[in-house]
Amino acid sequence: MTRGIPDVRATEGRAPDVFSRDGWVPMRSHRDGEDVDFAIVGTGAGGGVMAAKLAEAGFSVVAFDAGPFFRPLADFASEEREQDKLYWTDERISDGRDPIELGSNNSGRAVGGSTVHFQMVALRFRPEWFLARSALGYGRDWPVDWREMWRAYDEVEDALKIAGPVRYPWGPRRGRYPYRPHEVNASGLVLARGAEALGVGWAPCPIATLSAPRGRAPPCVYRGFCKIGCSTNAKQSILNTYIPRALAAGAEVRDLAMVARIETDASGRATGLHYHRGGEWRFQQTRNVVVAGYSIETPRLLLNSAGPAHRHGLANAEGLVGRELMVHVNDAVWGTMEDEIRWYKGPPSMAVTEHWNYEDRKDFHGGYAIMSQGPLPTDFATSMVGNLGAFGMDLRRRMAGYNHMAGLKIVGEVMPDPENRVTLSDETDALGLPVPRITFGYGENDRAIGRHARGFMSEMLRAAGATDLFETTGTAHLMGGCPMGFSPQDSVVDADGRAWSCDNLWICDGSVMPTGGGVNPSLTIMANSARIGHRIRALAARGELARAA
Amino acid sequence: MTDAPRPYPGYDVLAKWDTPSWDAITREVVAHRLDRVPERRFFEPAEWETLAALCDTVLPQPDRERPIPLAPFVDAAMAEDRTTGTRWAALPTMREAWRRGLAAIDAEARAVYGRRFHALPADARESLLRAIDDEDVRAPEWRDLPPRRLFRHVLANEIVRIYYAHPDAWSEIGFGGPASPRGYVRLSANRRDAWEADLERPKRRSERRK
């Protein structure tokens, strides 16, 4: 690593100006002993949105992130190995029948969270998925009406100026996307040809990168390194959308601040956060705590926060914290095209078909979206090593076909299973905190989705003219671990994101998702967080919330 | 052993070094990679011999006068304890997995061929790794180590990530390489921008960066 991770930047009344190479913006600062309205743990898709929503509602807010505060223009290189600095690379133990890859696969560590490296795919849940159990017969119902979520999707799609088609082919009719769609690259048009040959719909993928200038951010230049951090700010991540909003509204952001434990009093209410920053342990007092560390760090923090009234970990009276961890099936099929595709040009997934999310005549529960692909060299090479055992001249020959490759990959729904979970191991990390153990195994329905999708994608690719097909398997994303539900017996938090057993503790990240759906989760996490932000504001207006003096 | 692929002879991704396709931090990072190959700090000399032979088997480079350095960057990652974020439950911590893995490969070579791994000819090294990947092992050093998991997801994974992060590997596969801030305009099949190399027709090797 040459540049690597910057030191603490957001301090002494200023924070990095993410639209500049070395500039600053003013930042309101609080002392540790000062009671604030909200302390937020994590600044990604959940916490970043929440910081802006609460600060804009007039609350005093301090948002903590374990990762650094990057300025994309100066800090992000066009080089995969250097950009490993975006990921949560502390070792976590991956266990179970089908252990999942962590790190770069699903875990960011930066102000802005995993949205700094997300692929920008911005799809909504199908409305029926919010009643998966009662309407479709699997998984869980969400304690939220789909129309409330759809209003929140409108809000976050506008906040990110999602570029997408005028008329999206699936789901209820709705307005056009805020920005016009991008031209679909050659890789996306392979998906289009395959979909048309098989008689299923396709669309330019709605994505969170600008198709026209916006403020100080330029439109996308199609450089194709989106997944390792956008160096031009065209990508609309939390880092360059909600974080600047939060700062402007008076939130304080503390970078490189690892929250270890939530302190609670004898009555069980949260009183503050123990965190490590600048080489020392500190304690921030607060009236309310919002946790948004994602599906591993959120359960880890709660389980590590036992107190006099929470003997088995915070909000864990029913032993549900850490359970029902979900991923997405991320199986793919790849092939060689006669044409030169050069799939590295443009965002990696520019075309999508949600056919199998909206078609119910099938022999498995849940659904999947198929997206076109454009992996960078080491990403593609390691997937051939891991899946095919390719090495030696065989691997070099396969990689020599890089510019003629095309691929299709799914985001496939995984059923919630209480045995898939996050626990604390008896090992400790460099700060003395328990190392999390992640236990995961696919169920029969999950495997059926992978089989169905690989078969269907093979047909699509053949119909599009691809030869020498091969398959890979894998997982993407994290969801669940602290599900939102209807009662203290079935869930960790209620529909407002409020912990059943601690009334000044909230969770607003992907861990509260009761089901995973067949689409990338970031837009749903943001929408749900914005919705919870509105709920907190309504509770405060009714006087049902603790406020700082 | 089959021949090395050369689909784009004469293409050099570094020809774009002084153009708007390479920004300052990318130049800095890649220059560092090219100019400052780390010294051995972590592995013992005997481990290093096995590591170098392992790298040369996972990605053989008989076609290159100056092979892409691989073992030095593996060693640097260990010295800096640069972990990936995943510790497979069946494996020990990263450093121990590498140390025990190299020892097991060396022991396997002695068990099968009666010689150390780095002393074997290339084809024997390759078939030994193939057998390890098939979990067909006999050396007692494997004990509880799962050979395929270790080989694919730890050892080969890291070596391959180092190789394909090097500009010579980008040139080999015709990857356009860094493209910030200029990016691309023409995204459709068989089309290229004026500043993209014409990869299909051999060209004279352009002058490398100064």
Chai-1 contact restraints between the chains, C-beta under 6 A:
chainA,res_idxA,chainB,res_idxB,connection_type,confidence,min_distance_angstrom,max_distance_angstrom,comment,restraint_id
A,T2,B,V29,contact,1.0,0.0,6.0,A-B,restraint_1
A,T2,B,H32,contact,1.0,0.0,6.0,A-B,restraint_2
A,A77,B,I25,contact,1.0,0.0,6.0,A-B,restraint_3
A,A77,B,T26,contact,1.0,0.0,6.0,A-B,restraint_4
A,A77,B,V29,contact,1.0,0.0,6.0,A-B,restraint_5
A,S78,B,T26,contact,1.0,0.0,6.0,A-B,restraint_6
A,S78,B,P178,contact,1.0,0.0,6.0,A-B,restraint_7
A,S78,B,S180,contact,1.0,0.0,6.0,A-B,restraint_8
A,E79,B,V29,contact,1.0,0.0,6.0,A-B,restraint_9
A,E80,B,A165,contact,1.0,0.0,6.0,A-B,restraint_10
A,R81,B,A165,contact,1.0,0.0,6.0,A-B,restraint_11
A,E82,B,V29,contact,1.0,0.0,6.0,A-B,restraint_12
A,Y87,B,G85,contact,1.0,0.0,6.0,A-B,restraint_13
A,W88,B,G85,contact,1.0,0.0,6.0,A-B,restraint_14
A,T89,B,T83,contact,1.0,0.0,6.0,A-B,restraint_15
A,T89,B,G85,contact,1.0,0.0,6.0,A-B,restraint_16
A,E91,B,T83,contact,1.0,0.0,6.0,A-B,restraint_17
A,E91,B,R87,contact,1.0,0.0,6.0,A-B,restraint_18
A,I93,B,R87,contact,1.0,0.0,6.0,A-B,restraint_19
A,I93,B,A89,contact,1.0,0.0,6.0,A-B,restraint_20
A,S94,B,T86,contact,1.0,0.0,6.0,A-B,restraint_21
A,S94,B,W88,contact,1.0,0.0,6.0,A-B,restraint_22
A,D95,B,A89,contact,1.0,0.0,6.0,A-B,restraint_23
A,P99,B,W88,contact,1.0,0.0,6.0,A-B,restraint_24
A,E101,B,T86,contact,1.0,0.0,6.0,A-B,restraint_25
A,L102,B,G85,contact,1.0,0.0,6.0,A-B,restraint_26
A,L102,B,T86,contact,1.0,0.0,6.0,A-B,restraint_27
A,G103,B,T84,contact,1.0,0.0,6.0,A-B,restraint_28
A,G103,B,G85,contact,1.0,0.0,6.0,A-B,restraint_29
A,G103,B,T86,contact,1.0,0.0,6.0,A-B,restraint_30
A,E183,B,L187,contact,1.0,0.0,6.0,A-B,restraint_31
A,N185,B,L187,contact,1.0,0.0,6.0,A-B,restraint_32
A,A186,B,S188,contact,1.0,0.0,6.0,A-B,restraint_33
A,A186,B,A189,contact,1.0,0.0,6.0,A-B,restraint_34
A,V221,B,G183,contact,1.0,0.0,6.0,A-B,restraint_35
A,Y222,B,G183,contact,1.0,0.0,6.0,A-B,restraint_36
A,Y222,B,Y184,contact,1.0,0.0,6.0,A-B,restraint_37
A,R223,B,A179,contact,1.0,0.0,6.0,A-B,restraint_38
A,R223,B,S180,contact,1.0,0.0,6.0,A-B,restraint_39
A,R223,B,G183,contact,1.0,0.0,6.0,A-B,restraint_40
A,S231,B,S180,contact,1.0,0.0,6.0,A-B,restraint_41
A,T232,B,P181,contact,1.0,0.0,6.0,A-B,restraint_42
A,D339,B,A189,contact,1.0,0.0,6.0,A-B,restraint_43
A,D339,B,N190,contact,1.0,0.0,6.0,A-B,restraint_44
A,E340,B,N190,contact,1.0,0.0,6.0,A-B,restraint_45
A,I341,B,A189,contact,1.0,0.0,6.0,A-B,restraint_46
A,K345,B,Y184,contact,1.0,0.0,6.0,A-B,restraint_47
A,K345,B,L187,contact,1.0,0.0,6.0,A-B,restraint_48
A,G346,B,L187,contact,1.0,0.0,6.0,A-B,restraint_49
A,P377,B,Y164,contact,1.0,0.0,6.0,A-B,restraint_50
A,P377,B,F175,contact,1.0,0.0,6.0,A-B,restraint_51
A,T378,B,R161,contact,1.0,0.0,6.0,A-B,restraint_52
A,T378,B,Y164,contact,1.0,0.0,6.0,A-B,restraint_53
A,T378,B,A165,contact,1.0,0.0,6.0,A-B,restraint_54
A,A381,B,V160,contact,1.0,0.0,6.0,A-B,restraint_55
A,A381,B,Y164,contact,1.0,0.0,6.0,A-B,restraint_56
A,T382,B,N157,contact,1.0,0.0,6.0,A-B,restraint_57
A,T382,B,V160,contact,1.0,0.0,6.0,A-B,restraint_58
A,V385,B,R152,contact,1.0,0.0,6.0,A-B,restraint_59
A,V385,B,A156,contact,1.0,0.0,6.0,A-B,restraint_60
A,V385,B,N157,contact,1.0,0.0,6.0,A-B,restraint_61
A,V385,B,V160,contact,1.0,0.0,6.0,A-B,restraint_62
A,G386,B,R152,contact,1.0,0.0,6.0,A-B,restraint_63
A,G386,B,H153,contact,1.0,0.0,6.0,A-B,restraint_64
A,G389,B,D133,contact,1.0,0.0,6.0,A-B,restraint_65
A,F391,B,V58,contact,1.0,0.0,6.0,A-B,restraint_66
A,F391,B,A156,contact,1.0,0.0,6.0,A-B,restraint_67
A,G392,B,E126,contact,1.0,0.0,6.0,A-B,restraint_68
A,M393,B,M1,contact,1.0,0.0,6.0,A-B,restraint_69
A,M393,B,T2,contact,1.0,0.0,6.0,A-B,restraint_70
A,R396,B,P5,contact,1.0,0.0,6.0,A-B,restraint_71
A,R397,B,P5,contact,1.0,0.0,6.0,A-B,restraint_72
A,M399,B,I173,contact,1.0,0.0,6.0,A-B,restraint_73
A,A400,B,P5,contact,1.0,0.0,6.0,A-B,restraint_74
A,A400,B,P7,contact,1.0,0.0,6.0,A-B,restraint_75
A,A400,B,I173,contact,1.0,0.0,6.0,A-B,restraint_76
A,Y402,B,I173,contact,1.0,0.0,6.0,A-B,restraint_77
A,N403,B,G174,contact,1.0,0.0,6.0,A-B,restraint_78
